[in-house]
Amino acid sequence: MDLAKQKWRSRFEAWLLDASADANHATQGDRKAEVIGAMTGTVVEIGPGTGVNMRYYASGVKVIAIEPNPVMHQRLHAQADAHGVDLEVRTLQGEHLDVDDQSADGVVGTLLLCGVEEPQQVIAEAHRILKPGGTYFFTEHVEAPPSTRTRGLQRVLRRPHRWLFNGCRIDQDTASLLRAGPFASIDIDEYDRGAAGLYVRHGLIGTATK
Ligand SMILES: C[S@@+](CC[C@H](N)C(=O)[O-])C[C@H]1O[C@@H](n2cnc3c(N)ncnc32)[C@H](O)[C@@H]1O
């Protein structure tokens, strides 16, 4: 998807990411602080958007941010500055990282795999760049369980949602993609945000270890 041609949708997406940041911190902040906050050395964050995760990095960590959409960059830098993060932004797709094999101590990707064109390739790239024993932290919204009202809603809304939100797939079975490899070990917790989450209420959060 050519993000440069999606300018108003990108601005809307950036606004929405900022508007939902407080709710995101309230529901996932503890887990992010625990996992992201324990990362050291060089961490590659893929698709950081407007920088919701910047507050969780420990001081001294170098963060390489892979963010293909320039509309996000100004807010991303502002968040990094506000939280004292040593940030380098690269305007690239997560499917093809210009990062050496086994060079990253950690990889972070939150609300990412729903919107990339080739999620399996992004997972493979995260694995390639991680040092042995390194952690990939993820949180993703996913398809609703079969035969639920929410699943029916997702079927109806998948196309307009995808158009409005720069290619986001609301009914992706991301757990299966993560479990398909190549990570040696995957730890996934599922969650349901309830009615407040509307038709994107189901999700997963966890880590994959190389
Ligand atoms: C839904 S936003 C999530 C932003 C942030 N990670 C968060 O948790 O709020 C998805 C982000 O992934 C970026 N993105 C889209 N396609 C991508 C790709 N192929 N590789 C890397 N990032 C991508 C988008 O520009 C956007 O910033």
PDBQT file of the ligand as one rigid body, heavy atoms in Angstrom, charges set to zero:
ROOT
HETATM    1  C1  LIG A 301      -2.290   0.498  14.059  1.00  0.00    +0.000 C 
HETATM    2  S1  LIG A 301      -0.785   1.344  13.993  1.00  0.00    +0.000 S 
HETATM    3  C2  LIG A 301      -0.056   0.879  15.572  1.00  0.00    +0.000 C 
HETATM    4  C3  LIG A 301       0.951   1.874  16.071  1.00  0.00    +0.000 C 
HETATM    5  C4  LIG A 301       1.606   1.528  17.405  1.00  0.00    +0.000 C 
HETATM    6  N1  LIG A 301       2.468   0.374  17.257  1.00  0.00    +0.000 N 
HETATM    7  C5  LIG A 301       0.590   1.299  18.504  1.00  0.00    +0.000 C 
HETATM    8  O1  LIG A 301       0.616   0.249  19.146  1.00  0.00    +0.000 OA
HETATM    9  O2  LIG A 301      -0.228   2.206  18.727  1.00  0.00    +0.000 OA
HETATM   10  C6  LIG A 301       0.174   0.419  12.808  1.00  0.00    +0.000 C 
HETATM   11  C7  LIG A 301       1.483   1.086  12.442  1.00  0.00    +0.000 C 
HETATM   12  O3  LIG A 301       2.228   0.198  11.568  1.00  0.00    +0.000 OA
HETATM   13  C8  LIG A 301       2.722   0.954  10.477  1.00  0.00    +0.000 C 
HETATM   14  N2  LIG A 301       2.881   0.059   9.318  1.00  0.00    +0.000 N 
HETATM   15  C9  LIG A 301       1.997  -0.198   8.324  1.00  0.00    +0.000 A 
HETATM   16  N3  LIG A 301       2.519  -1.074   7.439  1.00  0.00    +0.000 NA
HETATM   17  C10 LIG A 301       3.752  -1.378   7.896  1.00  0.00    +0.000 A 
HETATM   18  C11 LIG A 301       4.793  -2.237   7.423  1.00  0.00    +0.000 A 
HETATM   19  N4  LIG A 301       4.670  -2.968   6.317  1.00  0.00    +0.000 N 
HETATM   20  N5  LIG A 301       5.946  -2.284   8.137  1.00  0.00    +0.000 NA
HETATM   21  C12 LIG A 301       6.090  -1.559   9.281  1.00  0.00    +0.000 A 
HETATM   22  N6  LIG A 301       5.137  -0.744   9.770  1.00  0.00    +0.000 NA
HETATM   23  C13 LIG A 301       3.983  -0.663   9.086  1.00  0.00    +0.000 A 
HETATM   24  C14 LIG A 301       1.699   2.036  10.258  1.00  0.00    +0.000 C 
HETATM   25  O4  LIG A 301       2.243   3.136   9.554  1.00  0.00    +0.000 OA
HETATM   26  C15 LIG A 301       1.310   2.387  11.687  1.00  0.00    +0.000 C 
HETATM   27  O5  LIG A 301       2.185   3.340  12.227  1.00  0.00    +0.000 OA
ENDROOT
TORSDOF 0
